[in-house]
Amino acid sequence: MLNTKKIFVVDDDVFTSAIFKQHLQKLGYDDITCFSSGTLCLNHLQERPDIILLDHEMGDLTGFDVLIKIKRFDPNIYVVMVSGQEDMMTAIDSLKYGAFDYIIKGDDTTYKITKVMERIGEIHRLIEQKKNNPFNKLSNLLTSVFF
């Protein structure tokens, strides 16, 4: 079900973007768009991505700048910051500004991406279950009638 989600990969390293895209395709995702800059990503947000893998260090804008603008556009987009920096404050700030997770680039990056995508899928399934729960529908109906 989650494999129908639209994914943006934003990294100024074309080789890294290609690896991430290929890995996501192996996981069953097919709607993947790569951007080489934060500005290009921001210019395409109207395409409504569900998940964005965002590099922290890019030439035109920092990952923080792009993250903040993405979250202002739509706070429900899952943004995963992917960075070569192992700085704890960078990771904390990413999460503080709304990133879903922070991945440090290394030999196991694709494994970490797999795990993050699984977590996003599980959250998505739980949200859908809650929406389709008959008790929630009844509660929403009663709330709208009486309040």
C-alpha positions as a Python dict, from the first residue, in 0.01 Angstrom:
ca = {
    (1, 'M'): (0, 0, 0),
    (2, 'L'): (275, 247, 92),
    (3, 'N'): (457, 167, -232),
    (4, 'T'): (222, 406, -409),
    (5, 'K'): (366, 698, -215),
    (6, 'K'): (545, 978, -398),
    (7, 'I'): (907, 1011, -289),
    (8, 'F'): (1157, 1291, -347),
    (9, 'V'): (1530, 1225, -312),
    (10, 'V'): (1722, 1551, -264),
    (11, 'D'): (2100, 1531, -277),
    (12, 'D'): (2360, 1735, -466),
    (13, 'D'): (2561, 1415, -521),
    (14, 'V'): (2405, 1255, -829),
    (15, 'F'): (2568, 919, -751),
    (16, 'T'): (2411, 912, -401),
    (17, 'S'): (2070, 1005, -543),
    (18, 'A'): (2096, 723, -797),
    (19, 'I'): (2186, 470, -527),
    (20, 'F'): (1894, 582, -308),
    (21, 'K'): (1652, 573, -602),
    (22, 'Q'): (1767, 226, -707),
    (23, 'H'): (1733, 100, -350),
    (24, 'L'): (1382, 245, -314),
    (25, 'Q'): (1285, 81, -642),
    (26, 'K'): (1410, -254, -507),
    (27, 'L'): (1181, -195, -208),
    (28, 'G'): (888, -163, -450),
    (29, 'Y'): (850, 214, -479),
    (30, 'D'): (812, 350, -829),
    (31, 'D'): (714, 717, -797),
    (32, 'I'): (1057, 860, -714),
    (33, 'T'): (1190, 1196, -828),
    (34, 'C'): (1549, 1309, -768),
    (35, 'F'): (1657, 1669, -723),
    (36, 'S'): (2013, 1799, -706),
    (37, 'S'): (1927, 2101, -492),
    (38, 'G'): (1694, 2212, -218),
    (39, 'T'): (1560, 2490, -439),
    (40, 'L'): (1453, 2243, -709),
    (41, 'C'): (1279, 2032, -445),
    (42, 'L'): (1095, 2333, -303),
    (43, 'N'): (989, 2438, -655),
    (44, 'H'): (815, 2100, -697),
    (45, 'L'): (634, 2068, -363),
    (46, 'Q'): (303, 2128, -541),
    (47, 'E'): (346, 1770, -670),
    (48, 'R'): (265, 1666, -311),
    (49, 'P'): (540, 1423, -214),
    (50, 'D'): (464, 1194, 78),
    (51, 'I'): (825, 1125, 175),
    (52, 'I'): (1142, 1327, 118),
    (53, 'L'): (1496, 1197, 171),
    (54, 'L'): (1687, 1521, 221),
    (55, 'D'): (2062, 1573, 224),
    (56, 'H'): (2183, 1810, 494),
    (57, 'E'): (2482, 1961, 313),
    (58, 'M'): (2390, 2113, -23),
    (59, 'G'): (2525, 2410, -211),
    (60, 'D'): (2225, 2638, -248),
    (61, 'L'): (2036, 2592, 79),
    (62, 'T'): (2110, 2392, 390),
    (63, 'G'): (1900, 2091, 472),
    (64, 'F'): (1758, 2287, 767),
    (65, 'D'): (1642, 2568, 538),
    (66, 'V'): (1472, 2323, 306),
    (67, 'L'): (1324, 2121, 594),
    (68, 'I'): (1166, 2430, 751),
    (69, 'K'): (1012, 2536, 419),
    (70, 'I'): (881, 2185, 350),
    (71, 'K'): (716, 2169, 692),
    (72, 'R'): (558, 2512, 640),
    (73, 'F'): (420, 2392, 308),
    (74, 'D'): (284, 2066, 449),
    (75, 'P'): (365, 1944, 801),
    (76, 'N'): (248, 1593, 711),
    (77, 'I'): (531, 1521, 467),
    (78, 'Y'): (772, 1267, 614),
    (79, 'V'): (1118, 1423, 583),
    (80, 'V'): (1419, 1203, 651),
    (81, 'M'): (1742, 1399, 684),
    (82, 'V'): (2036, 1208, 539),
    (83, 'S'): (2378, 1349, 619),
    (84, 'G'): (2745, 1271, 629),
    (85, 'Q'): (2769, 1468, 952),
    (86, 'E'): (2783, 1269, 1273),
    (87, 'D'): (2725, 1581, 1483),
    (88, 'M'): (2469, 1518, 1756),
    (89, 'M'): (2341, 1878, 1749),
    (90, 'T'): (2273, 1854, 1376),
    (91, 'A'): (2066, 1540, 1435),
    (92, 'I'): (1879, 1700, 1727),
    (93, 'D'): (1810, 2018, 1531),
    (94, 'S'): (1680, 1812, 1238),
    (95, 'L'): (1429, 1641, 1462),
    (96, 'K'): (1344, 1969, 1635),
    (97, 'Y'): (1260, 2129, 1299),
    (98, 'G'): (1031, 1840, 1207),
    (99, 'A'): (1238, 1568, 1043),
    (100, 'F'): (1095, 1220, 1092),
    (101, 'D'): (1442, 1074, 1131),
    (102, 'Y'): (1811, 1147, 1084),
    (103, 'I'): (2034, 902, 899),
    (104, 'I'): (2412, 927, 894),
    (105, 'K'): (2556, 830, 555),
    (106, 'G'): (2781, 528, 564),
    (107, 'D'): (2813, 170, 450),
    (108, 'D'): (2473, 84, 598),
    (109, 'T'): (2274, 381, 464),
    (110, 'T'): (2044, 173, 244),
    (111, 'Y'): (1969, -60, 536),
    (112, 'K'): (1878, 244, 749),
    (113, 'I'): (1657, 377, 470),
    (114, 'T'): (1480, 40, 457),
    (115, 'K'): (1413, 54, 832),
    (116, 'V'): (1284, 414, 815),
    (117, 'M'): (1054, 327, 524),
    (118, 'E'): (919, 31, 724),
    (119, 'R'): (847, 261, 1020),
    (120, 'I'): (674, 514, 797),
    (121, 'G'): (469, 229, 648),
    (122, 'E'): (368, 109, 994),
    (123, 'I'): (264, 458, 1101),
    (124, 'H'): (66, 497, 780),
    (125, 'R'): (-112, 166, 844),
    (126, 'L'): (-199, 268, 1202),
    (127, 'I'): (-338, 601, 1084),
    (128, 'E'): (-551, 428, 823),
    (129, 'Q'): (-679, 177, 1080),
    (130, 'K'): (-774, 460, 1313),
    (131, 'K'): (-957, 643, 1032),
    (132, 'N'): (-1152, 329, 944),
    (133, 'N'): (-1235, 235, 1303),
    (134, 'P'): (-1616, 237, 1339),
    (135, 'F'): (-1591, 377, 1693),
    (136, 'N'): (-1396, 676, 1567),
    (137, 'K'): (-1653, 736, 1296),
    (138, 'L'): (-1934, 721, 1554),
    (139, 'S'): (-1745, 952, 1788),
    (140, 'N'): (-1685, 1202, 1508),
    (141, 'L'): (-2051, 1187, 1410),
    (142, 'L'): (-2170, 1242, 1768),
    (143, 'T'): (-1925, 1527, 1815),
    (144, 'S'): (-2045, 1700, 1500),
    (145, 'V'): (-2412, 1657, 1600),
    (146, 'F'): (-2382, 1770, 1961),
    (147, 'F'): (-2105, 2026, 1943),
}
